[in-house]
Amino acid sequence: MKTLLPNTFFILLLFSFGLFVSNSNKDHEEYLPISGEVISPMPISSGGSPGNYTGSPGDGSNCTACHSAGASYSLVPTISTNIPGSGYVLGQTYLITVSTTSSGANSWGFELTAEKSDNSDVGVFDISGATGSPQVILSGSAVTQTSDSNSSWSFNWTAPATSQDQVTFYAAVIAGAGQGTQSDETVLTSETITDATLGVRDEDMLVFDIYPNPSNQFVTIQLPEGLSNSSVKLFDNTGRNIKSAKINKNNNELDLSDVSQGVYYIMLNSDGKTGVQTLIKN
């Protein structure tokens, strides 16, 4: 017994020490990084903005929600259009360009929308013939990028079919150098245009009648005296052109059988004159 007790004590001591070392290592390992794990900064998304981040009154938010102003690349964004100084013509399509100048940046992004005076969306964007690889989002009410390698983007905007007084384009533009969202620079810009009809002389306005209104299938467009051939366009309440036709005094009906119920706008163009009437489809 005299020789067994010290040996037993010694074995128990070694066992306790082993548990202590094991637990100490476990505590230490909880704070070690996982082997091979690399945490990289998030660059500007090549997929573009998720939408509603232009900083416009209607959007409320802008890109600084994710891309803080942690760096300066001397970013200067510009919105330019081919809309004449006299204003946009109802229902016409125009080229909109967002361009940038910057220093030291190698990636860029943007989102642009158009709003009228009540801060709601106006007009419709599309990318036919576009440059800079933009994409349309939010059912045509905004545009953003599909690649972060372009610093300029061009696309189309179709003006509304009815007078909206002033329209403002709002854009949030980002520049970065692949250092993550905390090292991006975001700049907001805007450009306001007016409706050309506000300055059109009365003799340039085209006055015409349509019937029946509301209509179930066909609507007749009564041309003013002296007009024999005209073009007519049907717009929905977002400004999208959904039907076009050539009419004259002998063929002046527009078939609405494939048009859903709702409020529409008929625009008539002839001899440099333009007129618009509201139509209800039952």
C-alpha positions in Angstrom: 0.0 0.0 0.0 2.8 2.3 0.7 4.1 2.0 -2.9 0.7 2.0 -4.6 -0.6 5.3 -3.2 2.1 7.5 -4.6 1.8 5.8 -8.0 -2.0 6.3 -8.0 -1.6 9.9 -6.9 0.9 10.5 -9.7 -1.4 9.0 -12.3 -4.3 11.1 -11.2 -2.2 14.2 -11.3 -1.1 13.5 -14.9 -4.7 12.9 -15.9 -5.9 16.1 -14.4 -3.1 18.1 -16.1 -4.0 16.5 -19.4 -7.6 17.7 -19.1 -6.4 21.2 -18.2 -4.2 21.3 -21.3 -6.9 19.9 -23.5 -9.5 22.5 -22.3 -7.0 25.3 -22.6 -6.3 24.3 -26.2 -10.0 24.2 -27.0 -10.5 27.6 -25.5 -7.7 28.9 -27.6 -8.9 27.3 -30.8 -12.3 29.0 -30.6 -10.6 32.2 -31.5 -8.4 31.0 -34.3 -9.5 31.7 -37.9 -10.6 28.8 -40.0 -7.7 27.5 -42.1 -7.7 28.8 -45.7 -10.6 31.3 -45.1 -10.0 34.6 -46.9 -12.3 37.6 -46.3 -12.3 40.0 -49.3 -13.9 43.4 -49.6 -17.1 43.6 -51.7 -16.6 45.4 -55.0 -19.2 47.4 -57.0 -21.8 44.8 -58.1 -21.5 43.9 -61.8 -25.2 42.9 -61.5 -26.2 46.5 -60.9 -28.4 48.2 -58.3 -31.4 46.3 -56.9 -33.5 49.4 -57.6 -34.8 52.5 -55.8 -31.4 53.9 -54.8 -31.1 57.0 -57.0 -31.5 59.5 -54.2 -34.7 60.8 -55.9 -37.6 62.1 -53.8 -39.6 59.1 -54.8 -36.8 56.6 -54.0 -35.7 58.2 -50.7 -32.5 56.1 -50.5 -29.3 56.2 -52.4 -26.2 54.1 -52.9 -24.4 55.3 -49.8 -26.6 52.9 -47.9 -24.0 50.3 -49.0 -21.2 52.3 -50.6 -19.9 54.8 -48.1 -17.8 57.8 -49.1 -14.5 56.2 -47.8 -12.4 57.4 -50.7 -12.3 60.2 -53.3 -11.7 59.5 -57.0 -12.7 63.1 -58.0 -15.9 61.6 -59.5 -18.0 63.9 -61.6 -21.1 62.3 -63.2 -23.1 64.0 -65.9 -26.6 63.3 -67.3 -27.0 64.4 -71.0 -29.8 64.0 -73.4 -30.7 64.8 -77.0 -33.9 66.4 -75.8 -34.1 69.9 -77.4 -34.0 73.0 -75.3 -37.6 73.6 -76.2 -38.5 70.5 -74.2 -39.6 66.9 -74.8 -42.4 66.0 -77.2 -45.1 63.8 -75.8 -44.6 60.1 -76.7 -41.2 60.6 -78.4 -38.1 58.5 -77.6 -34.8 60.2 -76.6 -31.3 59.1 -75.9 -30.1 59.5 -72.3 -26.4 59.2 -71.4 -24.8 59.0 -68.0 -21.1 59.7 -68.2 -18.3 60.0 -65.6 -14.9 61.5 -65.1 -12.7 60.2 -62.2 -9.1 59.6 -61.2 -7.7 56.3 -59.9 -11.0 54.4 -60.2 -11.3 51.1 -62.1 -14.9 50.2 -61.6 -18.1 52.1 -61.8 -21.9 51.7 -61.3 -25.1 53.7 -61.5 -28.8 53.8 -61.2 -31.1 56.4 -63.0 -34.8 57.1 -62.9 -37.2 59.8 -64.1 -39.8 61.4 -61.9 -42.5 64.0 -62.3 -43.5 66.8 -59.9 -45.4 64.4 -57.6 -42.3 62.2 -57.2 -43.8 59.3 -59.1 -42.1 57.5 -62.1 -42.7 58.9 -65.5 -41.8 57.6 -69.0 -40.3 54.2 -69.9 -36.7 53.2 -70.4 -35.4 50.6 -72.9 -32.0 49.5 -74.0 -32.4 49.1 -77.8 -29.2 50.4 -79.3 -27.8 51.0 -75.9 -24.0 51.3 -75.1 -22.1 50.5 -71.9 -24.2 47.4 -71.2 -27.1 48.9 -69.1 -30.2 47.0 -68.0 -33.7 48.1 -67.4 -35.1 47.3 -63.9 -38.3 48.0 -62.0 -40.6 47.3 -65.0 -38.9 49.9 -67.1 -38.9 52.8 -64.6 -35.1 52.7 -63.9 -31.8 51.7 -65.5 -28.5 50.3 -63.9 -25.3 48.6 -65.1 -24.6 45.0 -65.9 -20.8 45.4 -65.7 -18.5 47.4 -63.4 -16.0 48.0 -66.2 -17.9 50.8 -68.0 -17.8 54.4 -67.0 -20.5 55.7 -69.4 -23.9 54.3 -70.3 -26.5 55.3 -73.0 -30.1 54.1 -73.3 -33.5 55.3 -74.5 -36.3 57.0 -72.6 -39.8 57.4 -74.1 -41.6 60.5 -72.8 -45.1 60.3 -71.4 -48.1 60.6 -73.7 -49.7 63.4 -71.6 -48.2 66.7 -70.4 -46.4 66.4 -67.1 -44.9 69.9 -66.9 -41.4 69.1 -65.6 -39.6 65.8 -65.6 -36.4 65.2 -63.6 -33.8 62.5 -64.2 -32.1 61.4 -61.0 -28.9 59.3 -60.9 -26.6 57.9 -58.2 -23.2 57.1 -59.6 -20.4 55.1 -57.9 -16.6 54.9 -58.5 -14.3 52.4 -56.8 -11.0 50.6 -57.1 -12.0 47.1 -55.9 -11.2 47.9 -52.3 -14.7 47.2 -51.0 -17.8 49.3 -50.4 -16.1 51.3 -47.6 -13.7 52.7 -50.2 -16.2 53.7 -52.9 -17.3 57.2 -53.8 -21.0 58.0 -54.5 -22.2 61.2 -56.1 -25.8 62.1 -56.8 -26.8 64.2 -59.8 -30.0 65.3 -61.6 -31.2 66.9 -64.8 -34.7 68.6 -65.3 -36.5 69.0 -68.6 -39.8 70.5 -69.5 -42.7 69.5 -71.7 -42.4 71.1 -75.1 -46.2 71.5 -75.4 -46.0 74.2 -72.7 -44.4 76.5 -75.3 -46.3 75.3 -78.4 -48.4 77.9 -80.1 -52.1 77.2 -80.3 -51.9 76.9 -84.1 -49.5 74.0 -83.7 -51.9 72.0 -81.5 -54.0 69.4 -83.2 -57.6 69.2 -82.0 -59.5 66.0 -82.8 -62.3 63.8 -81.4 -62.6 60.1 -80.6 -65.8 58.0 -80.2 -67.1 56.0 -78.5 -65.3 56.8 -75.3 -65.4 54.6 -73.3 -64.9 51.9 -75.9 -65.2 48.1 -75.9 -63.4 47.2 -79.1 -63.1 49.9 -81.8 -62.5 53.6 -81.4 -63.1 56.0 -84.3 -60.7 59.0 -84.7 -62.3 61.9 -86.3 -59.7 63.9 -88.2 -60.0 67.7 -88.4 -60.9 69.3 -91.6 -58.1 69.5 -94.1 -56.2 66.5 -92.8 -56.2 63.3 -95.0 -53.4 61.2 -93.6 -52.2 61.0 -90.0 -50.3 58.7 -87.7 -51.8 57.6 -84.4 -50.2 56.0 -81.3 -51.8 54.4 -78.3 -50.0 54.8 -74.9 -50.7 53.2 -71.6 -50.6 55.2 -68.3 -46.9 54.6 -67.9 -46.1 56.2 -71.3 -45.4 52.9 -73.1 -46.4 52.9 -76.8 -48.5 49.7 -77.2 -50.1 50.3 -80.6 -49.4 52.4 -83.7 -51.2 52.9 -87.0 -51.7 55.1 -90.1 -55.2 56.5 -90.6 -57.1 58.6 -93.0 -60.7 59.7 -93.5 -61.7 56.4 -95.0 -59.8 54.2 -92.5 -60.0 55.9 -89.2 -60.7 53.1 -86.7 -58.3 51.7 -84.1 -58.9 48.1 -83.1 -58.7 47.7 -79.3 -59.7 44.0 -79.1 -56.2 43.1 -77.8 -56.0 45.9 -75.3 -56.7 45.4 -71.6 -59.2 47.4 -69.7 -57.8 50.7 -68.4 -57.0 54.3 -69.2 -55.0 55.1 -72.4 -53.9 58.1 -74.4 -54.3 58.5 -78.1 -51.7 60.7 -79.8 -52.4 62.0 -83.3 -49.6 63.5 -85.5 -50.1 65.2 -88.8 -48.4 67.9 -90.7 -46.1 68.8 -87.8 -49.0 69.1 -85.4 -49.7 67.0 -82.3 -52.8 66.3 -80.2 -53.7 63.9 -77.4 -57.0 62.5 -76.2 -57.7 60.3 -73.1 -59.4 57.0 -73.9 -61.1 54.5 -71.5 -61.1 50.9 -72.6 -63.9 48.8 -71.0 
